[in-house]
Amino acid sequence: MTYLRVFSMFVVFWCVSQAGKAVAQDWIYHAQPGDTLWDLCIEHTARRGCFKELASYNNMTEQNRVYPGDEIRIPIAWLVALPIVGKVVNVQGEVYYQPQSGANVIPLREGQNLVLGGSISCKSGSARITLGNHSEMLIRRDSVLELSNMSVGNSQGQAAELQLNKGEVEVKVKPNSRSRFEIHTPSAIAAVRGTKYRVVSQAGTRSEVLSGKVAVQAETEVDVPAGFGVKAQKGKVLGDLRKLLDAPIFAEPSVQSTLPIHVHWLGNPGAIAWQLDLYAEGEAGALLISTHSTTPEIQYQQLAQGCYRLVARGIDEDGFNGLESQLPVCVHAPAPEPEPETNWALILWLAMAALILI
């Protein structure tokens, strides 16, 4: 067997093993004082030989000693029960959920618990979910998100490694939570601790940071600060940092009117279009209407009475979405039609005239 053939076999083996790791789904357990691999296996799995396999799976040394705070990865296929890792806040439109690979696909419902290894597919709708106690995510239409590798509970040391196969998500992670939060796409990884940002997986990966800082990794790695974005293409080094467009300035601090509702804003330089998202009232309100406008104005003809939250952002020529502005919008009932005025004096005169003529 030649050295070249040996080397080729090694490369094939390495690629296969790495591909297996890429699709692995793990429960990430944060070790507590007194934990041992033996105890974790007994409590959470029914797998024979788990103790030794778990040590190998986590590349552990020092006689497999576990230290408080260590991340212990347990494949979900070994678990007796799938852990609950999140919950659905609201759903709008056509959104589906698959609890695990091979399971039936069901409509996603508000208040539904999400288990490790599940996937969410937004067709013509959107969904807002919480993961643990430290992060919230809006999944937009035409998106597929897998809850791949995660810890559970509300501890300060939560970890989440999610797979965005396609589409767009918006993420909020509480500052100072010590959570490790990563969005994996086919072309990049966006990792964050305590921030707000967007990730779009479509012909590459686009990351846009609204607050905090995000580490984006592809063939190279760069820290993206607030107010900037970066694009990644599979197999290529990251592009240059792009400064995001400033937030649009609305013509009025709020809009309160009967239908139709007219909204205007100043057209910020560099914007070729604007993204307009109308949410139900409140920071966690459902995304009701999402539209693009090529002019700095929008009109809503059909809305139920009540109050909403309109979020606008500019879009530059390379597709980067800018910083956001919010506008309270309230739809009032139309004023009642005035009742026709009754001319009682004329009626009395006509009645008297009729009596005289009789």
ZAMARGU-4260 file (C-alpha; in steps of 0.2 Angstrom, whole numbers, plus 5000, padded with zeros to 4 digits):
<rodrens>
0) 5000/5000/5000 | 5008/5016/4995 | 5009/5032/5006 | 4998/5041/4994 | 4984/5028/4996
5) 4986/5028/5015 | 4985/5047/5015 | 4969/5046/5004 | 4961/5034/5015 | 4965/5044/5031
10) 4957/5060/5022 | 4941/5050/5018 | 4940/5044/5036 | 4943/5061/5043 | 4930/5069/5032
15) 4917/5056/5036 | 4920/5058/5055 | 4919/5077/5054 | 4903/5076/5044 | 4896/5064/5057
20) 4900/5077/5071 | 4892/5091/5061 | 4875/5083/5061 | 4876/5076/5079 | 4863/5082/5091
25) 4869/5083/5109 | 4862/5088/5126 | 4875/5100/5133 | 4875/5097/5152 | 4885/5109/5163
30) 4893/5099/5177 | 4889/5102/5195 | 4899/5099/5211 | 4900/5081/5214 | 4895/5075/5197
35) 4903/5060/5189 | 4901/5052/5172 | 4894/5036/5180 | 4880/5046/5189 | 4876/5055/5173
40) 4874/5039/5163 | 4864/5031/5177 | 4852/5046/5179 | 4849/5051/5160 | 4853/5035/5149
45) 4849/5017/5148 | 4864/5014/5137 | 4876/4999/5141 | 4894/5005/5142 | 4889/5023/5143
50) 4902/5028/5156 | 4917/5023/5144 | 4909/5029/5128 | 4904/5046/5136 | 4922/5049/5142
55) 4928/5045/5124 | 4914/5056/5116 | 4920/5071/5127 | 4939/5068/5124 | 4941/5068/5143
60) 4958/5065/5152 | 4964/5065/5170 | 4955/5048/5173 | 4938/5056/5167 | 4937/5068/5181
65) 4923/5080/5180 | 4925/5098/5186 | 4910/5110/5190 | 4906/5120/5175 | 4912/5108/5162
70) 4901/5105/5147 | 4897/5087/5145 | 4889/5082/5128 | 4877/5068/5129 | 4870/5062/5112
75) 4851/5063/5112 | 4850/5046/5105 | 4856/5040/5122 | 4844/5049/5133 | 4829/5041/5141
80) 4818/5056/5138 | 4821/5072/5127 | 4824/5087/5137 | 4812/5103/5135 | 4824/5117/5129
85) 4811/5130/5124 | 4793/5137/5122 | 4783/5145/5109 | 4778/5163/5113 | 4767/5166/5097
90) 4764/5159/5080 | 4758/5169/5065 | 4753/5160/5048 | 4759/5143/5042 | 4773/5136/5054
95) 4777/5117/5057 | 4786/5108/5070 | 4795/5091/5070 | 4799/5085/5088 | 4813/5073/5082
100) 4819/5066/5066 | 4807/5053/5059 | 4792/5060/5069 | 4776/5067/5062 | 4776/5085/5057
105) 4763/5095/5066 | 4757/5113/5066 | 4767/5124/5078 | 4756/5131/5092 | 4757/5145/5105
110) 4763/5139/5122 | 4770/5123/5114 | 4785/5116/5123 | 4801/5113/5112 | 4812/5097/5114
115) 4830/5095/5110 | 4833/5089/5092 | 4817/5096/5086 | 4815/5107/5070 | 4804/5122/5066
120) 4799/5126/5048 | 4791/5143/5044 | 4782/5142/5027 | 4772/5158/5025 | 4772/5162/5043
125) 4783/5167/5058 | 4786/5161/5076 | 4794/5169/5092 | 4801/5156/5104 | 4811/5157/5120
130) 4826/5146/5124 | 4829/5144/5142 | 4827/5160/5152 | 4840/5170/5143 | 4836/5171/5125
135) 4822/5174/5113 | 4821/5172/5094 | 4810/5177/5080 | 4810/5165/5066 | 4804/5173/5049
140) 4795/5165/5034 | 4804/5153/5023 | 4816/5148/5037 | 4821/5131/5044 | 4829/5130/5061
145) 4835/5115/5070 | 4837/5114/5089 | 4853/5104/5088 | 4864/5105/5103 | 4858/5113/5119
150) 4858/5114/5138 | 4841/5115/5148 | 4835/5125/5163 | 4838/5143/5168 | 4856/5142/5174
155) 4868/5156/5170 | 4879/5144/5160 | 4867/5139/5146 | 4873/5134/5129 | 4864/5133/5113
160) 4871/5128/5096 | 4857/5130/5083 | 4857/5125/5064 | 4849/5138/5053 | 4847/5128/5036
165) 4840/5143/5027 | 4830/5159/5031 | 4832/5172/5043 | 4831/5173/5062 | 4833/5188/5075
170) 4841/5184/5091 | 4840/5193/5108 | 4852/5186/5122 | 4851/5194/5139 | 4867/5203/5143
175) 4878/5196/5157 | 4869/5179/5156 | 4885/5170/5153 | 4875/5160/5140 | 4884/5153/5125
180) 4874/5155/5109 | 4879/5150/5092 | 4869/5150/5075 | 4877/5138/5063 | 4873/5140/5044
185) 4880/5130/5029 | 4893/5144/5027 | 4897/5151/5044 | 4895/5151/5063 | 4889/5167/5073
190) 4893/5166/5091 | 4887/5178/5104 | 4886/5182/5123 | 4873/5195/5127 | 4867/5205/5112
195) 4854/5207/5098 | 4858/5202/5080 | 4851/5195/5064 | 4857/5180/5054 | 4851/5177/5036
200) 4856/5160/5027 | 4852/5163/5009 | 4866/5161/4996 | 4879/5163/5010 | 4877/5170/5027
205) 4873/5188/5032 | 4876/5193/5050 | 4870/5210/5056 | 4873/5216/5074 | 4861/5228/5082
210) 4869/5228/5100 | 4884/5219/5108 | 4896/5210/5098 | 4896/5194/5087 | 4910/5182/5082
215) 4907/5176/5065 | 4918/5162/5059 | 4919/5154/5041 | 4937/5152/5033 | 4942/5166/5044
220) 4935/5174/5060 | 4930/5192/5064 | 4922/5201/5079 | 4907/5211/5072 | 4903/5226/5083
225) 4886/5234/5085 | 4881/5244/5070 | 4890/5233/5057 | 4887/5217/5047 | 4897/5204/5037
230) 4894/5192/5023 | 4901/5174/5023 | 4902/5162/5008 | 4906/5144/5010 | 4924/5140/5007
235) 4929/5159/5006 | 4936/5171/5018 | 4924/5183/5026 | 4920/5199/5018 | 4924/5216/5025
240) 4914/5224/5039 | 4899/5234/5032 | 4893/5249/5042 | 4874/5247/5043 | 4862/5260/5038
245) 4856/5272/5051 | 4838/5269/5058 | 4825/5278/5048 | 4817/5294/5056 | 4798/5294/5056
250) 4789/5310/5052 | 4778/5308/5068 | 4782/5301/5085 | 4766/5290/5084 | 4751/5288/5072
255) 4733/5287/5079 | 4720/5287/5065 | 4705/5279/5057 | 4709/5268/5042 | 4718/5270/5030
260) 4734/5272/5040 | 4747/5282/5032 | 4765/5282/5038 | 4780/5292/5032 | 4798/5293/5036
265) 4814/5302/5030 | 4823/5292/5016 | 4840/5289/5024 | 4855/5290/5011 | 4861/5273/5004
270) 4844/5264/5006 | 4836/5257/4990 | 4821/5250/5000 | 4814/5248/5017 | 4809/5233/5027
275) 4792/5236/5037 | 4786/5224/5050 | 4770/5227/5059 | 4769/5218/5076 | 4755/5216/5089
280) 4757/5228/5103 | 4771/5224/5115 | 4789/5219/5113 | 4785/5201/5111 | 4770/5204/5100
285) 4768/5192/5085 | 4774/5198/5068 | 4758/5201/5058 | 4763/5209/5042 | 4780/5210/5034
290) 4782/5221/5018 | 4795/5230/5007 | 4794/5248/5001 | 4804/5256/4988 | 4798/5273/4994
295) 4798/5281/5012 | 4780/5278/5015 | 4767/5264/5018 | 4748/5263/5019 | 4738/5250/5028
300) 4720/5248/5022 | 4714/5234/5032 | 4719/5233/5051 | 4708/5228/5066 | 4705/5242/5078
305) 4719/5242/5092 | 4737/5247/5094 | 4752/5240/5085 | 4771/5242/5084 | 4779/5246/5067
310) 4797/5243/5065 | 4807/5250/5050 | 4824/5248/5043 | 4833/5252/5027 | 4841/5240/5015
315) 4857/5245/5006 | 4862/5239/4988 | 4871/5224/4995 | 4856/5218/5004 | 4862/5223/5022
320) 4847/5228/5033 | 4851/5243/5044 | 4847/5249/5062 | 4829/5249/5067 | 4816/5263/5072
325) 4799/5259/5080 | 4783/5268/5079 | 4767/5266/5089 | 4752/5264/5078 | 4734/5264/5084
330) 4719/5261/5073 | 4703/5270/5079 | 4685/5266/5075 | 4677/5278/5062 | 4667/5292/5070
335) 4648/5288/5070 | 4637/5295/5057 | 4628/5310/5064 | 4609/5307/5065 | 4598/5318/5054
340) 4592/5334/5063 | 4573/5334/5066 | 4565/5350/5062 | 4551/5350/5075 | 4545/5368/5071
345) 4541/5363/5053 | 4533/5347/5059 | 4522/5357/5071 | 4517/5370/5058 | 4512/5357/5046
350) 4502/5348/5059 | 4493/5364/5063 | 4490/5368/5045 | 4482/5351/5042 | 4470/5354/5057
355) 4464/5371/5050 | 4461/5364/5033 | 4450/5350/5040
</rodrens>
